[in-house]
Amino acid sequence: MKVLLSIKPEYAEKILLGEKRFEFRKAVPKNAAVRTIVIYATMPVGKVVGEFEVGGILAERPRNIWSMTSAFAGITKRFFNEYFEGRTTAYAIKVKSPKRYDKPLDLSSVLTSGIPPQSFCYLH
C-alpha cells in the first residue's frame, strides 16, 4: 500500500539526495500495510517527484526522536522544536531507498481529486 505525503520542495530534494533520512510527522498512517511513501513536492514545484520505502516508524517524545535522528534529520533543531511544540509524541518515518521519478507527475495522475493532501492520503 502507498501513501502520498505533501513535503516542502527543499525537504523533498534532500530526501531524494539521501541527505534527509527521516520525515517528521505529527500523525502517521495507521494502516500497517503502508510500505511506500509517494512524495508530492508542494508549491512552487507542485509535482509528484519520487517515492521511498518505509524503513520503519519511530514514535517517541520529541526530545528522544531528535536525539535518535538529528544526524540525518535534514532540518534544524529550531524548526523541529517549533514543529512539535506542545506535542507529547513525535513521529519519524525512516526513509529507505529513495527514488526520483525520471519525469515528475501531475498530482491529478495519482490523485483523482487533484487536491494535495494537508498531511497525507492513501493511494489505491
The first five atom37 places (N, CA, C, CB, O) and aatype in JSON, in Angstrom:
{
  "aatype": [12, 11, 19, 10, 10, 15, 9, 11, 14, 6, 18, 0, 6, 11, 9, 10, 10, 7, 6, 11, 1, 13, 6, 13, 1, 11, 0, 19, 14, 11, 2, 0, 0, 19, 1, 16, 9, 19, 9, 18, 0, 16, 12, 14, 19, 7, 11, 19, 19, 7, 6, 13, 6, 19, 7, 7, 9, 10, 0, 6, 1, 14, 1, 2, 9, 17, 15, 12, 16, 15, 0, 13, 0, 7, 9, 16, 11, 1, 13, 13, 2, 6, 18, 13, 6, 7, 1, 16, 16, 0, 18, 0, 9, 11, 19, 11, 15, 14, 11, 1, 18, 3, 11, 14, 10, 3, 10, 15, 15, 19, 10, 16, 15, 7, 9, 14, 14, 5, 15, 13, 4, 18, 10, 8],
  "atom_mask": [
    [1, 1, 1, 1, 1],
    [1, 1, 1, 1, 1],
    [1, 1, 1, 1, 1],
    [1, 1, 1, 1, 1],
    [1, 1, 1, 1, 1],
    [1, 1, 1, 1, 1],
    [1, 1, 1, 1, 1],
    [1, 1, 1, 1, 1],
    [1, 1, 1, 1, 1],
    [1, 1, 1, 1, 1],
    [1, 1, 1, 1, 1],
    [1, 1, 1, 1, 1],
    [1, 1, 1, 1, 1],
    [1, 1, 1, 1, 1],
    [1, 1, 1, 1, 1],
    [1, 1, 1, 1, 1],
    [1, 1, 1, 1, 1],
    [1, 1, 1, 0, 1],
    [1, 1, 1, 1, 1],
    [1, 1, 1, 1, 1],
    [1, 1, 1, 1, 1],
    [1, 1, 1, 1, 1],
    [1, 1, 1, 1, 1],
    [1, 1, 1, 1, 1],
    [1, 1, 1, 1, 1],
    [1, 1, 1, 1, 1],
    [1, 1, 1, 1, 1],
    [1, 1, 1, 1, 1],
    [1, 1, 1, 1, 1],
    [1, 1, 1, 1, 1],
    [1, 1, 1, 1, 1],
    [1, 1, 1, 1, 1],
    [1, 1, 1, 1, 1],
    [1, 1, 1, 1, 1],
    [1, 1, 1, 1, 1],
    [1, 1, 1, 1, 1],
    [1, 1, 1, 1, 1],
    [1, 1, 1, 1, 1],
    [1, 1, 1, 1, 1],
    [1, 1, 1, 1, 1],
    [1, 1, 1, 1, 1],
    [1, 1, 1, 1, 1],
    [1, 1, 1, 1, 1],
    [1, 1, 1, 1, 1],
    [1, 1, 1, 1, 1],
    [1, 1, 1, 0, 1],
    [1, 1, 1, 1, 1],
    [1, 1, 1, 1, 1],
    [1, 1, 1, 1, 1],
    [1, 1, 1, 0, 1],
    [1, 1, 1, 1, 1],
    [1, 1, 1, 1, 1],
    [1, 1, 1, 1, 1],
    [1, 1, 1, 1, 1],
    [1, 1, 1, 0, 1],
    [1, 1, 1, 0, 1],
    [1, 1, 1, 1, 1],
    [1, 1, 1, 1, 1],
    [1, 1, 1, 1, 1],
    [1, 1, 1, 1, 1],
    [1, 1, 1, 1, 1],
    [1, 1, 1, 1, 1],
    [1, 1, 1, 1, 1],
    [1, 1, 1, 1, 1],
    [1, 1, 1, 1, 1],
    [1, 1, 1, 1, 1],
    [1, 1, 1, 1, 1],
    [1, 1, 1, 1, 1],
    [1, 1, 1, 1, 1],
    [1, 1, 1, 1, 1],
    [1, 1, 1, 1, 1],
    [1, 1, 1, 1, 1],
    [1, 1, 1, 1, 1],
    [1, 1, 1, 0, 1],
    [1, 1, 1, 1, 1],
    [1, 1, 1, 1, 1],
    [1, 1, 1, 1, 1],
    [1, 1, 1, 1, 1],
    [1, 1, 1, 1, 1],
    [1, 1, 1, 1, 1],
    [1, 1, 1, 1, 1],
    [1, 1, 1, 1, 1],
    [1, 1, 1, 1, 1],
    [1, 1, 1, 1, 1],
    [1, 1, 1, 1, 1],
    [1, 1, 1, 0, 1],
    [1, 1, 1, 1, 1],
    [1, 1, 1, 1, 1],
    [1, 1, 1, 1, 1],
    [1, 1, 1, 1, 1],
    [1, 1, 1, 1, 1],
    [1, 1, 1, 1, 1],
    [1, 1, 1, 1, 1],
    [1, 1, 1, 1, 1],
    [1, 1, 1, 1, 1],
    [1, 1, 1, 1, 1],
    [1, 1, 1, 1, 1],
    [1, 1, 1, 1, 1],
    [1, 1, 1, 1, 1],
    [1, 1, 1, 1, 1],
    [1, 1, 1, 1, 1],
    [1, 1, 1, 1, 1],
    [1, 1, 1, 1, 1],
    [1, 1, 1, 1, 1],
    [1, 1, 1, 1, 1],
    [1, 1, 1, 1, 1],
    [1, 1, 1, 1, 1],
    [1, 1, 1, 1, 1],
    [1, 1, 1, 1, 1],
    [1, 1, 1, 1, 1],
    [1, 1, 1, 1, 1],
    [1, 1, 1, 1, 1],
    [1, 1, 1, 1, 1],
    [1, 1, 1, 0, 1],
    [1, 1, 1, 1, 1],
    [1, 1, 1, 1, 1],
    [1, 1, 1, 1, 1],
    [1, 1, 1, 1, 1],
    [1, 1, 1, 1, 1],
    [1, 1, 1, 1, 1],
    [1, 1, 1, 1, 1],
    [1, 1, 1, 1, 1],
    [1, 1, 1, 1, 1],
    [1, 1, 1, 1, 1]
  ],
  "atom_positions": [
    [[0.84, -1.18, 0.0], [0.0, 0.0, 0.0], [0.88, 1.24, 0.0], [-0.95, 0.0, 1.21], [1.97, 1.26, 0.57]],
    [[0.38, 2.29, -0.66], [1.14, 3.54, -0.78], [0.36, 4.69, -0.15], [1.45, 3.85, -2.25], [-0.87, 4.7, -0.09]],
    [[1.13, 5.68, 0.32], [0.59, 6.91, 0.88], [1.26, 8.07, 0.17], [0.81, 6.98, 2.43], [2.46, 8.04, -0.11]],
    [[0.47, 9.1, -0.12], [1.0, 10.32, -0.71], [1.23, 11.33, 0.41], [0.04, 10.9, -1.79], [0.32, 11.63, 1.18]],
    [[2.45, 11.87, 0.5], [2.79, 12.88, 1.5], [3.09, 14.2, 0.8], [4.0, 12.43, 2.37], [3.78, 14.24, -0.22]],
    [[2.56, 15.28, 1.36], [2.93, 16.62, 0.91], [4.19, 17.03, 1.67], [1.75, 17.65, 1.13], [4.21, 17.04, 2.9]],
    [[5.24, 17.36, 0.92], [6.52, 17.71, 1.52], [7.05, 18.97, 0.84], [7.54, 16.54, 1.39], [6.98, 19.1, -0.38]],
    [[7.57, 19.9, 1.64], [8.14, 21.13, 1.07], [9.26, 20.75, 0.1], [8.68, 22.07, 2.2], [10.01, 19.82, 0.35]],
    [[9.36, 21.49, -1.02], [10.34, 21.14, -2.06], [11.78, 20.95, -1.55], [10.34, 22.2, -3.11], [12.46, 20.02, -1.98]],
    [[12.24, 21.82, -0.65], [13.63, 21.7, -0.19], [13.85, 20.4, 0.58], [14.01, 22.9, 0.69], [14.93, 19.81, 0.52]],
    [[12.84, 19.94, 1.31], [12.96, 18.68, 2.06], [12.78, 17.48, 1.14], [11.94, 18.63, 3.19], [13.43, 16.45, 1.34]],
    [[11.91, 17.6, 0.16], [11.74, 16.53, -0.83], [13.07, 16.29, -1.54], [10.62, 16.9, -1.85], [13.47, 15.15, -1.74]],
    [[13.75, 17.36, -1.91], [15.04, 17.26, -2.6], [16.08, 16.58, -1.71], [15.54, 18.66, -3.02], [16.82, 15.72, -2.17]],
    [[16.13, 16.97, -0.43], [17.08, 16.36, 0.5], [16.8, 14.87, 0.67], [17.03, 17.07, 1.86], [17.73, 14.07, 0.8]],
    [[15.53, 14.49, 0.68], [15.18, 13.07, 0.78], [15.68, 12.33, -0.45], [13.64, 12.89, 0.93], [16.3, 11.27, -0.34]],
    [[15.42, 12.88, -1.62], [15.81, 12.21, -2.87], [17.33, 12.15, -3.05], [15.19, 12.94, -4.06], [17.84, 11.26, -3.73]],
    [[18.05, 13.08, -2.44], [19.52, 13.07, -2.49], [20.13, 12.17, -1.41], [20.05, 14.49, -2.33], [21.34, 11.94, -1.41]],
    [[19.3, 11.67, -0.5], [19.79, 10.82, 0.58], [20.33, 11.58, 1.77], [0.0, 0.0, 0.0], [20.92, 10.98, 2.67]],
    [[20.15, 12.89, 1.79], [20.65, 13.72, 2.89], [19.71, 13.74, 4.09], [20.89, 15.15, 2.41], [20.14, 13.9, 5.23]],
    [[18.43, 13.58, 3.83], [17.4, 13.6, 4.88], [16.86, 12.18, 4.95], [16.24, 14.68, 4.57], [16.19, 11.71, 4.02]],
    [[17.14, 11.5, 6.04], [16.78, 10.09, 6.16], [15.58, 9.85, 7.08], [17.96, 9.3, 6.66], [15.21, 8.71, 7.35]],
    [[14.98, 10.94, 7.54], [13.78, 10.84, 8.37], [12.81, 11.93, 7.95], [14.13, 10.96, 9.88], [13.19, 13.08, 7.76]],
    [[11.55, 11.56, 7.82], [10.49, 12.53, 7.55], [9.65, 12.61, 8.82], [9.61, 12.11, 6.29], [9.1, 11.61, 9.29]],
    [[9.55, 13.81, 9.36], [8.89, 14.02, 10.65], [7.42, 14.37, 10.45], [9.58, 15.13, 11.44], [7.06, 15.12, 9.55]],
    [[6.58, 13.79, 11.31], [5.14, 14.0, 11.22], [4.51, 14.06, 12.6], [4.49, 12.88, 10.4], [4.99, 13.45, 13.55]],
    [[3.43, 14.82, 12.68], [2.62, 14.86, 13.9], [1.65, 13.68, 13.93], [1.84, 16.19, 14.0], [1.21, 13.26, 15.0]],
    [[1.34, 13.15, 12.76], [0.47, 11.98, 12.63], [0.98, 11.14, 11.46], [-1.04, 12.4, 12.41], [1.52, 11.68, 10.49]],
    [[0.82, 9.84, 11.58], [1.27, 8.93, 10.52], [0.12, 7.98, 10.17], [2.53, 8.12, 10.98], [-0.82, 7.83, 10.95]],
    [[0.2, 7.35, 9.0], [-0.85, 6.4, 8.63], [-0.96, 5.28, 9.66], [-0.57, 5.82, 7.25], [0.04, 4.75, 10.14]],
    [[-2.18, 4.93, 9.99], [-2.41, 3.86, 10.97], [-2.35, 2.47, 10.33], [-3.77, 4.04, 11.63], [-2.14, 1.48, 11.03]],
    [[-2.51, 2.4, 9.02], [-2.51, 1.12, 8.32], [-1.07, 0.59, 8.24], [-3.13, 1.27, 6.9], [-0.2, 1.2, 7.61]],
    [[-0.84, -0.55, 8.87], [0.5, -1.15, 8.91], [0.94, -1.69, 7.55], [0.52, -2.28, 9.92], [2.11, -2.02, 7.37]],
    [[0.02, -1.77, 6.59], [0.37, -2.28, 5.26], [1.06, -1.24, 4.39], [-0.88, -2.76, 4.56], [1.5, -1.55, 3.28]],
    [[1.17, 0.0, 4.87], [1.83, 1.05, 4.09], [3.32, 0.73, 3.99], [1.61, 2.47, 4.74], [4.02, 0.62, 5.0]],
    [[3.79, 0.59, 2.77], [5.2, 0.25, 2.52], [5.93, 1.34, 1.73], [5.29, -1.06, 1.76], [7.16, 1.42, 1.78]],
    [[5.18, 2.17, 1.01], [5.79, 3.16, 0.14], [5.18, 4.53, 0.39], [5.63, 2.76, -1.34], [3.96, 4.67, 0.52]],
    [[6.05, 5.53, 0.45], [5.62, 6.92, 0.55], [5.89, 7.57, -0.8], [6.37, 7.68, 1.71], [7.02, 7.57, -1.29]],
    [[4.86, 8.13, -1.41], [4.97, 8.87, -2.66], [5.09, 10.35, -2.28], [3.74, 8.6, -3.62], [4.31, 10.85, -1.46]],
    [[6.06, 11.03, -2.87], [6.37, 12.41, -2.49], [5.73, 13.42, -3.43], [7.88, 12.62, -2.46], [6.02, 13.45, -4.63]],
    [[4.85, 14.25, -2.86], [4.31, 15.4, -3.59], [5.07, 16.62, -3.07], [2.72, 15.56, -3.38], [4.93, 17.0, -1.91]],
    [[5.89, 17.23, -3.95], [6.61, 18.45, -3.59], [5.63, 19.61, -3.73], [7.9, 18.66, -4.5], [5.12, 19.88, -4.81]],
    [[5.38, 20.29, -2.61], [4.4, 21.37, -2.6], [4.86, 22.54, -3.48], [4.15, 21.85, -1.17], [5.95, 22.52, -4.04]],
    [[4.01, 23.54, -3.58], [4.32, 24.7, -4.4], [5.59, 25.38, -3.91], [3.15, 25.7, -4.39], [5.83, 25.41, -2.7]],
    [[6.41, 25.92, -4.78], [6.11, 26.21, -6.18], [6.32, 25.04, -7.15], [6.93, 27.34, -6.62], [6.05, 25.19, -8.34]],
    [[6.8, 23.88, -6.68], [7.01, 22.75, -7.58], [5.67, 22.16, -8.01], [7.89, 21.66, -6.9], [5.38, 22.08, -9.2]],
    [[4.87, 21.75, -7.05], [3.53, 21.24, -7.34], [3.49, 19.98, -8.18], [0.0, 0.0, 0.0], [2.61, 19.82, -9.03]],
    [[4.44, 19.07, -7.95], [4.51, 17.83, -8.73], [4.81, 16.64, -7.8], [5.61, 17.94, -9.83], [5.33, 16.81, -6.7]],
    [[4.46, 15.45, -8.28], [4.83, 14.21, -7.61], [6.21, 13.86, -8.15], [3.76, 13.04, -7.85], [6.37, 13.56, -9.34]],
    [[7.22, 13.91, -7.27], [8.61, 13.86, -7.74], [9.35, 12.55, -7.48], [9.36, 14.95, -7.11], [10.41, 12.32, -8.06]],
    [[8.8, 11.69, -6.62], [9.5, 10.46, -6.32], [8.81, 9.69, -5.22], [0.0, 0.0, 0.0], [7.66, 9.95, -4.87]],
    [[9.54, 8.73, -4.68], [8.99, 7.9, -3.61], [10.11, 7.28, -2.81], [8.06, 6.79, -4.18], [11.28, 7.32, -3.21]],
    [[9.75, 6.71, -1.67], [10.71, 5.95, -0.88], [9.97, 4.86, -0.1], [11.5, 6.89, 0.08], [8.77, 4.94, 0.13]],
    [[10.74, 3.86, 0.29], [10.2, 2.77, 1.09], [10.19, 3.21, 2.55], [11.01, 1.45, 0.89], [11.06, 3.96, 2.99]],
    [[9.21, 2.72, 3.29], [9.15, 2.99, 4.73], [10.1, 2.01, 5.41], [7.67, 2.87, 5.29], [9.89, 0.79, 5.36]],
    [[11.13, 2.54, 6.03], [12.1, 1.7, 6.72], [11.75, 1.49, 8.18], [0.0, 0.0, 0.0], [12.53, 0.91, 8.94]],
    [[10.58, 1.97, 8.57], [10.14, 1.89, 9.95], [9.6, 3.24, 10.39], [0.0, 0.0, 0.0], [9.86, 4.26, 9.75]],
    [[8.87, 3.25, 11.48], [8.34, 4.5, 12.02], [8.66, 4.56, 13.5], [6.8, 4.62, 11.77], [8.3, 3.67, 14.27]],
    [[9.34, 5.62, 13.88], [9.67, 5.86, 15.28], [8.59, 6.73, 15.9], [11.07, 6.52, 15.43], [8.11, 7.68, 15.28]],
    [[8.2, 6.41, 17.11], [7.22, 7.21, 17.85], [7.73, 7.36, 19.27], [5.79, 6.55, 17.82], [7.81, 6.39, 20.03]],
    [[8.07, 8.59, 19.62], [8.68, 8.87, 20.94], [8.36, 10.3, 21.33], [10.22, 8.64, 20.91], [7.73, 11.05, 20.58]],
    [[8.81, 10.66, 22.52], [8.75, 12.06, 22.94], [9.64, 12.84, 21.97], [9.21, 12.24, 24.44], [10.67, 12.33, 21.54]],
    [[9.26, 14.07, 21.62], [10.06, 14.83, 20.65], [11.55, 14.87, 20.96], [9.54, 16.23, 20.58], [12.37, 14.68, 20.06]],
    [[11.94, 15.12, 22.21], [13.39, 15.22, 22.51], [14.11, 13.9, 22.24], [13.6, 15.63, 23.98], [15.27, 13.9, 21.84]],
    [[13.42, 12.77, 22.47], [14.02, 11.46, 22.19], [14.16, 11.23, 20.69], [13.18, 10.33, 22.82], [15.18, 10.73, 20.22]],
    [[13.12, 11.62, 19.94], [13.18, 11.5, 18.47], [14.35, 12.31, 17.94], [11.85, 11.97, 17.81], [15.11, 11.83, 17.09]],
    [[14.51, 13.54, 18.43], [15.61, 14.39, 17.95], [16.97, 13.75, 18.24], [15.54, 15.79, 18.6], [17.84, 13.73, 17.37]],
    [[17.14, 13.22, 19.43], [18.45, 12.62, 19.76], [18.73, 11.38, 18.91], [18.5, 12.26, 21.25], [19.89, 11.06, 18.64]],
    [[17.68, 10.68, 18.5], [17.85, 9.48, 17.68], [18.06, 9.79, 16.2], [16.64, 8.58, 17.83], [18.64, 8.98, 15.47]],
    [[17.6, 10.96, 15.74], [17.56, 11.23, 14.29], [18.35, 12.45, 13.84], [16.15, 11.39, 13.87], [18.51, 12.67, 12.63]],
    [[18.83, 13.24, 14.75], [19.38, 14.57, 14.39], [20.48, 14.53, 13.34], [19.91, 15.23, 15.62], [20.59, 15.46, 12.53]],
    [[21.3, 13.49, 13.33], [22.41, 13.43, 12.37], [21.92, 13.4, 10.92], [23.27, 12.2, 12.64], [22.62, 13.85, 10.02]],
    [[20.71, 12.87, 10.7], [20.17, 12.78, 9.34], [18.76, 13.35, 9.26], [20.17, 11.33, 8.86], [17.94, 12.91, 8.45]],
    [[18.48, 14.35, 10.1], [17.15, 14.96, 10.15], [16.86, 15.81, 8.92], [17.0, 15.8, 11.4], [15.73, 15.86, 8.44]],
    [[17.89, 16.49, 8.42], [17.7, 17.36, 7.25], [16.98, 18.66, 7.59], [0.0, 0.0, 0.0], [16.63, 19.42, 6.69]],
    [[16.76, 18.9, 8.88], [16.13, 20.14, 9.33], [16.9, 20.63, 10.56], [14.6, 19.93, 9.66], [17.68, 19.89, 11.15]],
    [[16.67, 21.88, 10.93], [17.34, 22.42, 12.11], [16.6, 22.01, 13.38], [17.43, 23.96, 12.02], [15.42, 21.67, 13.35]],
    [[17.32, 22.04, 14.48], [16.7, 21.72, 15.78], [15.61, 22.73, 16.09], [17.76, 21.7, 16.91], [14.57, 22.38, 16.66]],
    [[15.83, 23.97, 15.73], [14.84, 25.02, 15.97], [13.54, 24.72, 15.22], [15.4, 26.39, 15.55], [12.45, 24.82, 15.8]],
    [[13.64, 24.37, 13.94], [12.46, 24.03, 13.14], [11.75, 22.82, 13.76], [12.85, 23.74, 11.67], [10.53, 22.81, 13.89]],
    [[12.52, 21.81, 14.13], [11.98, 20.62, 14.75], [11.2, 20.98, 16.02], [13.11, 19.62, 15.08], [10.06, 20.55, 16.2]],
    [[11.83, 21.76, 16.88], [11.18, 22.15, 18.14], [9.91, 22.96, 17.9], [12.14, 22.96, 19.0], [8.92, 22.76, 18.6]],
    [[9.93, 23.85, 16.95], [8.74, 24.64, 16.64], [7.63, 23.75, 16.08], [9.08, 25.76, 15.63], [6.46, 23.92, 16.42]],
    [[7.99, 22.8, 15.24], [7.01, 21.9, 14.62], [6.3, 21.05, 15.67], [7.69, 21.0, 13.58], [5.08, 20.85, 15.61]],
    [[7.06, 20.54, 16.64], [6.49, 19.65, 17.65], [6.13, 20.35, 18.96], [7.45, 18.54, 17.93], [5.82, 19.68, 19.95]],
    [[6.17, 21.67, 18.99], [5.85, 22.41, 20.21], [4.48, 22.01, 20.76], [5.89, 23.93, 19.95], [3.48, 22.0, 20.03]],
    [[4.45, 21.67, 22.04], [3.21, 21.3, 22.69], [2.8, 19.85, 22.47], [0.0, 0.0, 0.0], [1.78, 19.41, 23.0]],
    [[3.56, 19.11, 21.72], [3.24, 17.7, 21.43], [3.97, 16.78, 22.4], [3.62, 17.35, 19.97], [5.09, 17.06, 22.81]],
    [[3.32, 15.7, 22.76], [3.96, 14.7, 23.62], [4.57, 13.57, 22.8], [2.96, 14.14, 24.62], [5.44, 12.85, 23.28]],
    [[4.1, 13.42, 21.55], [4.62, 12.37, 20.68], [5.04, 12.96, 19.34], [3.56, 11.26, 20.47], [4.32, 13.77, 18.74]],
    [[6.21, 12.55, 18.89], [6.71, 12.92, 17.56], [6.91, 11.62, 16.78], [8.06, 13.77, 17.65], [7.28, 10.59, 17.36]],
    [[6.68, 11.68, 15.49], [6.88, 10.52, 14.62], [7.98, 10.83, 13.62], [5.56, 10.13, 13.89], [8.08, 11.94, 13.1]],
    [[8.8, 9.83, 13.35], [9.85, 9.94, 12.35], [9.76, 8.71, 11.45], [11.27, 10.06, 13.0], [9.95, 7.58, 11.89]],
    [[9.47, 8.96, 10.18], [9.41, 7.87, 9.2], [10.82, 7.69, 8.64], [8.36, 8.18, 8.05], [11.41, 8.64, 8.11]],
    [[11.35, 6.49, 8.75], [12.68, 6.21, 8.21], [12.6, 6.1, 6.69], [13.28, 4.9, 8.82], [11.79, 5.34, 6.16]],
    [[13.44, 6.88, 6.02], [13.48, 6.88, 4.55], [14.42, 5.76, 4.1], [13.95, 8.26, 4.0], [15.59, 5.71, 4.48]],
    [[13.88, 4.87, 3.27], [14.68, 3.76, 2.73], [14.55, 3.76, 1.21], [14.22, 2.39, 3.33], [13.45, 3.85, 0.68]],
    [[15.67, 3.66, 0.53], [15.72, 3.55, -0.94], [14.93, 4.63, -1.67], [15.2, 2.19, -1.35], [14.01, 4.32, -2.44]],
    [[15.28, 5.91, -1.45], [14.57, 6.97, -2.17], [14.8, 6.87, -3.68], [15.01, 8.35, -1.67], [15.89, 6.53, -4.14]],
    [[13.75, 7.16, -4.44], [13.81, 7.06, -5.9], [13.16, 8.3, -6.51], [13.11, 5.76, -6.41], [11.99, 8.6, -6.26]],
    [[13.93, 9.0, -7.32], [13.41, 10.16, -8.04], [12.76, 9.68, -9.34], [14.54, 11.21, -8.33], [13.34, 8.86, -10.05]],
    [[11.59, 10.19, -9.65], [10.96, 9.84, -10.91], [11.7, 10.53, -12.05], [9.45, 10.24, -10.91], [12.14, 11.67, -11.91]],
    [[11.84, 9.85, -13.19], [12.51, 10.43, -14.35], [11.77, 11.7, -14.79], [12.57, 9.42, -15.51], [12.39, 12.69, -15.17]],
    [[10.46, 11.64, -14.73], [9.64, 12.79, -15.1], [8.62, 13.03, -13.99], [8.94, 12.57, -16.49], [7.8, 12.16, -13.72]],
    [[8.68, 14.19, -13.35], [7.69, 14.48, -12.3], [6.27, 14.36, -12.84], [7.92, 15.9, -11.71], [6.0, 14.68, -14.0]],
    [[5.37, 13.89, -11.99], [3.99, 13.65, -12.39], [3.06, 14.76, -11.91], [3.51, 12.31, -11.86], [3.28, 15.35, -10.85]],
    [[2.03, 15.02, -12.69], [0.99, 15.92, -12.23], [0.24, 15.22, -11.1], [0.02, 16.32, -13.4], [0.05, 14.01, -11.13]],
    [[-0.18, 15.98, -10.13], [-0.89, 15.42, -9.0], [-2.14, 14.66, -9.43], [-1.27, 16.52, -8.03], [-2.47, 13.62, -8.85]],
    [[-2.82, 15.16, -10.43], [-4.06, 14.52, -10.9], [-3.83, 13.13, -11.48], [-4.73, 15.4, -11.94], [-4.78, 12.35, -11.62]],
    [[-2.59, 12.8, -11.82], [-2.3, 11.47, -12.36], [-2.22, 10.41, -11.26], [-1.01, 11.49, -13.16], [-2.29, 9.22, -11.54]],
    [[-2.06, 10.84, -10.0], [-2.02, 9.88, -8.9], [-3.17, 10.06, -7.91], [-0.71, 10.02, -8.16], [-3.45, 9.18, -7.09]],
    [[-3.84, 11.2, -8.0], [-4.93, 11.51, -7.08], [-6.06, 12.13, -7.89], [-4.47, 12.46, -5.92], [-5.92, 13.24, -8.4]],
    [[-7.16, 11.42, -8.01], [-8.23, 11.88, -8.9], [-8.75, 13.28, -8.57], [-9.36, 10.9, -8.85], [-9.14, 14.02, -9.47]],
    [[-8.74, 13.65, -7.29], [-9.23, 14.98, -6.91], [-8.28, 16.08, -7.4], [-9.4, 15.07, -5.37], [-8.7, 17.21, -7.64]],
    [[-6.99, 15.74, -7.54], [-6.0, 16.73, -7.94], [-5.7, 17.74, -6.83], [0.0, 0.0, 0.0], [-5.01, 18.73, -7.06]],
    [[-6.23, 17.48, -5.63], [-6.02, 18.38, -4.5], [-4.99, 17.76, -3.57], [-7.36, 18.65, -3.74], [-5.17, 16.63, -3.1]],
    [[-3.9, 18.48, -3.29], [-2.86, 17.91, -2.43], [-3.37, 17.67, -1.01], [-1.63, 18.83, -2.4], [-4.16, 18.47, -0.49]],
    [[-2.93, 16.58, -0.39], [-3.36, 16.32, 0.99], [-2.71, 17.31, 1.96], [-3.02, 14.89, 1.39], [-1.58, 17.75, 1.75]],
    [[-3.44, 17.66, 3.01], [-2.9, 18.54, 4.05], [-1.68, 17.89, 4.68], [-3.98, 18.85, 5.14], [-0.66, 18.55, 4.91]],
    [[-1.79, 16.62, 4.97], [-0.68, 15.87, 5.56], [-0.36, 14.66, 4.67], [-1.02, 15.43, 7.01], [0.7, 14.59, 4.05]],
    [[-1.29, 13.7, 4.62], [-1.1, 12.52, 3.78], [-2.45, 11.98, 3.36], [-0.29, 11.43, 4.52], [-3.49, 12.33, 3.92]],
    [[-2.42, 11.1, 2.35], [-3.63, 10.36, 1.96], [-3.19, 9.03, 1.38], [-4.49, 11.17, 0.93], [-2.1, 8.89, 0.82]],
    [[-4.07, 8.04, 1.51], [-3.8, 6.71, 0.98], [-4.02, 6.72, -0.53], [-4.71, 5.64, 1.66], [-4.91, 7.39, -1.04]],
    [[-3.19, 5.96, -1.24], [-3.33, 5.8, -2.69], [-3.78, 4.37, -2.97], [-1.98, 6.13, -3.45], [-3.3, 3.42, -2.34]],
    [[-4.69, 4.21, -3.89], [-5.2, 2.87, -4.22], [-4.82, 2.47, -5.63], [-6.73, 2.81, -4.06], [-5.16, 1.38, -6.07]]
  ]
}
